[in-house]
Amino acid sequence: MARSMKEVHTINYYPINEGAARRAKEMNSFSDYKEGSATAEYRAMVDKAAAIAEKQKSRVDPMYHEKIDHLLDTYARKLAENMNQGFAIDARVPSVLIAGPSNFPVGKKDKQNRARDSNMEEWRHIQGLLDKIRSTGMGGISADDPAAIEKLQKKLDGLERSQLIMKEVNAYYRKHGKLDGCALLSPDQIEKLKASMASSWRSDPRPFESYQLTNNNAEIRRVKARIEQLSKQAQQEFSGWEFDGGRVEMNREDNRLQVFFDGKPDADTRAELKSSGFRWAPSVGAWQRQLTDNAIRAADRLECIKPLSGEKPSQLQKKPSILQTMREQDEKVQTEPEKKAPSGRDAER
């Protein structure tokens, strides 16, 4: 059911740098900049995303509404950052039509074009958030979802309830030889089951056939296993490490294993990362993939991010990180009450 206007999520618009937009226009065009046009363009795109979000909310369970709102806010924030960065890039070097061919800074222009390409790649990634909004609540429950375990538990409860109802309805039918009067079913459900049984090819049809119970029970086992897996993963403490030329961080908030290089990695390293499931994320300046046990195993095979200690990344996960241990020790020292120096007779003893 569509929600009332009072329930529509408030849109967060992020600031657009009009000064940078004006300078970018002046560096690339002879026409005057229309004040506020960049902000208007940005807000129109966010409004379109908000409409997609509201439409998706009307189609899915309310449990997914918070995630959709979060994706919309992320889209609005990242889009503003991307547009502002784009204006700054465009303002670095004037167009050859503006500056003229004489003494034109070709080298700076090449750097500007590379920055534009990177900014455009990030823009495409941001637009991909719209597809995430459209798909939220339509398929399986992603491990990236902070409420994944809660949602899986709700799904499990529904499956177990369905299993119990199917068994009880079959028992009622065996005892009474009919479905009329079964308190577990609504009148509409009773009529639908009657029609299904009447059209069945089986000589002795039942309200719910054994394969339905078997399939539902298999799904119950699968969801239970998924909950157990995610629960163990949530309790696991992942440790980052340093390697020759960078560092690896475990971003639990975004559920990402992130690789930060001190400089741009060479083509072979980039190809190696891609083949192991890592993707470049310009928004954070890192190569990353979903933080799972598979990601750690993939890191074990990558020589380019081998820990300086010589151990495998998977071995580092079996013990707390050195940084974490140092922090815990510092906290322990700070929280321990200060021991007073002995005085009087105690001092003499």
LINPE-V173267 format. One record per helix or strand. SS is the DSSP state (2 for helix, 1 for strand). FROM is the first residue (numbers start at 1). TO is the last residue. Records with the same first field share a line. If there is no record, write none. Layout:
BEGIN
SS=FROM-TO + FROM-TO
END
This chain:
BEGIN
2=5-7 + 18-28 + 37-57 + 62-90 + 96-99 + 106-135 + 148-176 + 187-198 + 210-235 + 267-275 + 293-300 + 303-305 + 313-316 + 322-335 + 344-348
1=241-243 + 246-251 + 256-261 + 279-281 + 286-290 + 307-307
END
